[in-house]
Amino acid sequence: MSIIDQKWPEIKHRLEAWLGPSNFDANGQQKQSLREIAKK
């Protein structure tokens, strides 16, 4: 996978939201998939 410079800020934000602690419940289960986050 490659990412061009112009797209990086948008993609970085999505990846950080996906991997961030607020995207996991108390049991460590993911709340939203990367696909769901990307649709927002």
C-alpha distance matrix in Angstrom:
0.0 3.8 6.9 10.3 13.4 15.2 12.9 12.4 15.9 15.5 12.3 13.9 17.0 15.5 14.0 17.3 19.3 17.5 18.0 21.4 24.7 25.9 23.4 25.2 28.7 31.5 30.5 26.9 25.6 22.8 24.5 21.6 18.3 15.2 15.8 19.3 18.6 16.3 19.3 21.6
3.8 0.0 3.8 6.8 9.9 12.0 10.3 10.0 13.7 13.9 11.2 12.8 16.1 15.4 14.2 17.3 19.5 18.5 19.0 22.0 25.5 26.7 24.6 26.7 30.4 33.1 32.5 28.8 27.8 24.8 26.2 23.2 20.2 16.7 17.4 20.7 19.4 16.8 19.8 21.7
6.9 3.8 0.0 3.8 6.6 8.4 6.6 6.4 10.2 10.6 8.4 10.1 13.4 13.2 12.6 15.4 17.6 17.3 18.1 20.6 24.3 25.2 23.4 25.9 29.6 32.5 32.3 28.7 27.7 24.5 25.4 22.4 19.7 16.0 16.7 19.6 17.8 15.0 18.1 19.5
10.3 6.8 3.8 0.0 3.8 5.6 5.6 6.4 9.9 10.9 10.0 11.7 14.6 15.2 15.2 17.5 19.7 19.9 20.9 22.9 26.7 27.4 25.9 28.7 32.4 35.4 35.4 31.8 30.9 27.5 28.2 25.1 22.7 18.9 19.4 22.0 19.9 17.0 19.7 20.7
13.4 9.9 6.6 3.8 0.0 3.8 5.5 5.2 7.9 10.1 10.1 10.8 13.6 15.0 15.2 16.8 19.2 20.1 20.9 22.3 26.1 26.8 25.9 28.8 32.5 35.3 35.7 32.1 31.5 28.2 28.7 25.8 23.8 20.1 20.9 23.1 20.5 17.9 20.7 21.0
15.2 12.0 8.4 5.6 3.8 0.0 3.8 5.7 7.2 8.5 9.7 11.2 13.0 14.5 15.6 17.2 19.0 20.2 21.5 22.7 26.5 26.7 25.7 28.9 32.5 35.5 36.1 32.7 31.8 28.3 28.3 25.3 23.5 19.8 20.2 21.9 19.4 16.5 18.8 19.0
12.9 10.3 6.6 5.6 5.5 3.8 0.0 3.8 5.8 5.7 6.3 8.6 10.4 11.2 12.4 14.4 15.9 16.8 18.4 19.9 23.7 23.8 22.5 25.7 29.2 32.4 32.9 29.4 28.3 24.8 24.8 21.6 19.8 16.0 16.4 18.2 15.8 12.9 15.4 15.8
12.4 10.0 6.4 6.4 5.2 5.7 3.8 0.0 3.9 5.5 5.1 5.7 8.4 9.8 10.2 11.8 14.0 15.0 16.0 17.4 21.2 21.7 20.7 23.7 27.3 30.2 30.7 27.2 26.5 23.2 23.6 20.8 19.0 15.3 16.5 18.4 15.5 13.3 16.4 16.5
15.9 13.7 10.2 9.9 7.9 7.2 5.8 3.9 0.0 3.8 5.6 5.1 6.2 8.8 10.0 10.6 12.4 14.3 15.4 16.0 19.7 19.8 19.3 22.6 26.1 29.0 30.0 26.6 26.1 22.7 22.7 20.1 19.0 15.5 16.9 17.9 14.7 12.9 15.8 15.0
15.5 13.9 10.6 10.9 10.1 8.5 5.7 5.5 3.8 0.0 3.8 5.5 5.3 6.5 8.9 10.1 10.9 12.6 14.6 15.3 19.0 18.6 17.6 21.1 24.5 27.7 28.6 25.4 24.3 20.8 20.3 17.4 16.3 12.9 13.7 14.6 11.5 9.4 12.0 11.5
12.3 11.2 8.4 10.0 10.1 9.7 6.3 5.1 5.6 3.8 0.0 3.8 5.4 5.1 6.2 8.6 9.9 10.5 12.2 13.9 17.6 17.7 16.3 19.4 23.0 26.1 26.5 23.1 22.1 18.6 18.7 15.8 14.1 10.4 11.7 13.3 10.5 8.5 11.9 12.2
13.9 12.8 10.1 11.7 10.8 11.2 8.6 5.7 5.1 5.5 3.8 0.0 3.8 5.4 5.1 6.1 8.6 9.8 10.5 11.7 15.4 16.1 15.2 18.2 21.8 24.6 25.3 21.8 21.4 18.2 18.6 16.2 15.0 11.7 13.9 15.1 11.9 11.0 14.5 14.1
17.0 16.1 13.4 14.6 13.6 13.0 10.4 8.4 6.2 5.3 5.4 3.8 0.0 3.8 5.5 5.2 6.2 8.6 10.1 10.2 13.8 13.7 13.2 16.5 20.0 22.9 24.0 20.9 20.3 17.0 16.7 14.4 14.0 11.1 13.2 13.5 9.8 9.6 12.7 11.4
15.5 15.4 13.2 15.2 15.0 14.5 11.2 9.8 8.8 6.5 5.1 5.4 3.8 0.0 3.8 5.5 5.1 6.1 8.6 9.7 13.3 12.9 11.4 14.7 18.2 21.4 22.1 18.9 17.8 14.3 14.0 11.3 10.4 7.4 9.4 9.9 6.5 6.3 9.8 9.3
14.0 14.2 12.6 15.2 15.2 15.6 12.4 10.2 10.0 8.9 6.2 5.1 5.5 3.8 0.0 3.8 5.4 5.0 6.1 8.2 11.9 12.6 10.9 13.6 17.3 20.2 20.6 17.1 16.4 13.1 13.9 11.6 10.3 7.3 10.4 11.6 8.7 9.0 12.7 12.7
17.3 17.3 15.4 17.5 16.8 17.2 14.4 11.8 10.6 10.1 8.6 6.1 5.2 5.5 3.8 0.0 3.8 5.4 5.2 5.6 9.4 10.2 9.7 12.4 16.1 18.7 19.6 16.2 16.2 13.3 13.8 12.4 12.2 10.0 13.2 13.5 10.3 11.4 14.7 13.9
19.3 19.5 17.6 19.7 19.2 19.0 15.9 14.0 12.4 10.9 9.9 8.6 6.2 5.1 5.4 3.8 0.0 3.8 5.6 5.1 8.4 7.8 7.0 10.4 13.8 16.8 18.0 15.0 14.4 11.2 10.9 9.4 10.0 8.5 11.5 10.8 7.5 9.6 12.4 11.1
17.5 18.5 17.3 19.9 20.1 20.2 16.8 15.0 14.3 12.6 10.5 9.8 8.6 6.1 5.0 5.4 3.8 0.0 3.8 5.7 8.5 8.6 6.1 8.9 12.5 15.7 16.1 12.9 11.8 8.4 8.9 7.2 6.9 5.7 9.3 9.2 6.9 9.1 12.1 11.9
18.0 19.0 18.1 20.9 20.9 21.5 18.4 16.0 15.4 14.6 12.2 10.5 10.1 8.6 6.1 5.2 5.6 3.8 0.0 3.8 6.6 8.4 6.7 8.3 12.1 14.6 14.9 11.3 11.4 8.8 10.4 9.9 9.7 8.8 12.6 12.9 10.7 12.7 15.8 15.6
21.4 22.0 20.6 22.9 22.3 22.7 19.9 17.4 16.0 15.3 13.9 11.7 10.2 9.7 8.2 5.6 5.1 5.7 3.8 0.0 3.8 5.5 5.7 7.6 11.0 13.3 14.5 11.4 12.0 9.9 10.7 10.8 11.8 11.4 14.9 14.3 11.7 14.2 17.0 15.9
24.7 25.5 24.3 26.7 26.1 26.5 23.7 21.2 19.7 19.0 17.6 15.4 13.8 13.3 11.9 9.4 8.4 8.5 6.6 3.8 0.0 3.8 5.4 5.6 8.3 9.9 11.6 9.0 10.4 9.3 10.1 11.6 13.4 13.8 17.2 16.2 14.1 17.1 19.5 18.2
25.9 26.7 25.2 27.4 26.8 26.7 23.8 21.7 19.8 18.6 17.7 16.1 13.7 12.9 12.6 10.2 7.8 8.6 8.4 5.5 3.8 0.0 3.8 5.5 7.5 9.9 12.2 10.3 10.7 9.2 8.5 10.0 12.6 13.4 16.3 14.5 12.4 15.8 17.6 15.9
23.4 24.6 23.4 25.9 25.9 25.7 22.5 20.7 19.3 17.6 16.3 15.2 13.2 11.4 10.9 9.7 7.0 6.1 6.7 5.7 5.4 3.8 0.0 3.8 6.9 10.2 11.4 9.0 8.3 5.8 5.2 6.4 8.9 10.1 13.0 11.3 9.9 13.3 15.1 14.2
25.2 26.7 25.9 28.7 28.8 28.9 25.7 23.7 22.6 21.1 19.4 18.2 16.5 14.7 13.6 12.4 10.4 8.9 8.3 7.6 5.6 5.5 3.8 0.0 3.8 6.8 7.7 5.3 5.3 4.5 5.5 8.2 10.5 12.4 15.3 13.9 13.1 16.6 18.3 17.7
28.7 30.4 29.6 32.4 32.5 32.5 29.2 27.3 26.1 24.5 23.0 21.8 20.0 18.2 17.3 16.1 13.8 12.5 12.1 11.0 8.3 7.5 6.9 3.8 0.0 3.8 5.4 5.3 5.4 6.6 6.6 10.2 13.0 15.5 18.0 16.1 15.8 19.5 20.7 19.9
31.5 33.1 32.5 35.4 35.3 35.5 32.4 30.2 29.0 27.7 26.1 24.6 22.9 21.4 20.2 18.7 16.8 15.7 14.6 13.3 9.9 9.9 10.2 6.8 3.8 0.0 3.8 5.5 7.4 9.8 10.4 14.0 16.5 19.0 21.6 19.9 19.5 23.1 24.5 23.6
30.5 32.5 32.3 35.4 35.7 36.1 32.9 30.7 30.0 28.6 26.5 25.3 24.0 22.1 20.6 19.6 18.0 16.1 14.9 14.5 11.6 12.2 11.4 7.7 5.4 3.8 0.0 3.8 5.5 8.9 10.6 14.1 16.0 18.7 21.2 20.0 20.1 23.5 24.9 24.6
26.9 28.8 28.7 31.8 32.1 32.7 29.4 27.2 26.6 25.4 23.1 21.8 20.9 18.9 17.1 16.2 15.0 12.9 11.3 11.4 9.0 10.3 9.0 5.3 5.3 5.5 3.8 0.0 3.8 6.5 9.0 12.0 13.4 15.7 18.6 17.8 17.5 20.7 22.6 22.5
25.6 27.8 27.7 30.9 31.5 31.8 28.3 26.5 26.1 24.3 22.1 21.4 20.3 17.8 16.4 16.2 14.4 11.8 11.4 12.0 10.4 10.7 8.3 5.3 5.4 7.4 5.5 3.8 0.0 3.8 6.3 9.2 10.6 13.4 15.8 14.9 15.3 18.5 20.0 20.3
22.8 24.8 24.5 27.5 28.2 28.3 24.8 23.2 22.7 20.8 18.6 18.2 17.0 14.3 13.1 13.3 11.2 8.4 8.8 9.9 9.3 9.2 5.8 4.5 6.6 9.8 8.9 6.5 3.8 0.0 3.8 5.8 7.1 9.8 12.3 11.4 11.6 14.8 16.4 16.7
24.5 26.2 25.4 28.2 28.7 28.3 24.8 23.6 22.7 20.3 18.7 18.6 16.7 14.0 13.9 13.8 10.9 8.9 10.4 10.7 10.1 8.5 5.2 5.5 6.6 10.4 10.6 9.0 6.3 3.8 0.0 3.8 6.9 9.9 11.7 9.7 10.1 13.7 14.5 14.4
21.6 23.2 22.4 25.1 25.8 25.3 21.6 20.8 20.1 17.4 15.8 16.2 14.4 11.3 11.6 12.4 9.4 7.2 9.9 10.8 11.6 10.0 6.4 8.2 10.2 14.0 14.1 12.0 9.2 5.8 3.8 0.0 3.8 6.6 8.0 6.0 6.6 10.0 10.9 11.2
18.3 20.2 19.7 22.7 23.8 23.5 19.8 19.0 19.0 16.3 14.1 15.0 14.0 10.4 10.3 12.2 10.0 6.9 9.7 11.8 13.4 12.6 8.9 10.5 13.0 16.5 16.0 13.4 10.6 7.1 6.9 3.8 0.0 3.8 5.2 5.2 6.4 8.6 10.1 11.6
15.2 16.7 16.0 18.9 20.1 19.8 16.0 15.3 15.5 12.9 10.4 11.7 11.1 7.4 7.3 10.0 8.5 5.7 8.8 11.4 13.8 13.4 10.1 12.4 15.5 19.0 18.7 15.7 13.4 9.8 9.9 6.6 3.8 0.0 3.8 5.5 5.1 6.0 8.7 10.3
15.8 17.4 16.7 19.4 20.9 20.2 16.4 16.5 16.9 13.7 11.7 13.9 13.2 9.4 10.4 13.2 11.5 9.3 12.6 14.9 17.2 16.3 13.0 15.3 18.0 21.6 21.2 18.6 15.8 12.3 11.7 8.0 5.2 3.8 0.0 3.8 5.5 5.1 6.4 9.2
19.3 20.7 19.6 22.0 23.1 21.9 18.2 18.4 17.9 14.6 13.3 15.1 13.5 9.9 11.6 13.5 10.8 9.2 12.9 14.3 16.2 14.5 11.3 13.9 16.1 19.9 20.0 17.8 14.9 11.4 9.7 6.0 5.2 5.5 3.8 0.0 3.8 5.5 5.3 7.1
18.6 19.4 17.8 19.9 20.5 19.4 15.8 15.5 14.7 11.5 10.5 11.9 9.8 6.5 8.7 10.3 7.5 6.9 10.7 11.7 14.1 12.4 9.9 13.1 15.8 19.5 20.1 17.5 15.3 11.6 10.1 6.6 6.4 5.1 5.5 3.8 0.0 3.8 5.4 5.6
16.3 16.8 15.0 17.0 17.9 16.5 12.9 13.3 12.9 9.4 8.5 11.0 9.6 6.3 9.0 11.4 9.6 9.1 12.7 14.2 17.1 15.8 13.3 16.6 19.5 23.1 23.5 20.7 18.5 14.8 13.7 10.0 8.6 6.0 5.1 5.5 3.8 0.0 3.8 5.5
19.3 19.8 18.1 19.7 20.7 18.8 15.4 16.4 15.8 12.0 11.9 14.5 12.7 9.8 12.7 14.7 12.4 12.1 15.8 17.0 19.5 17.6 15.1 18.3 20.7 24.5 24.9 22.6 20.0 16.4 14.5 10.9 10.1 8.7 6.4 5.3 5.4 3.8 0.0 3.8
21.6 21.7 19.5 20.7 21.0 19.0 15.8 16.5 15.0 11.5 12.2 14.1 11.4 9.3 12.7 13.9 11.1 11.9 15.6 15.9 18.2 15.9 14.2 17.7 19.9 23.6 24.6 22.5 20.3 16.7 14.4 11.2 11.6 10.3 9.2 7.1 5.6 5.5 3.8 0.0
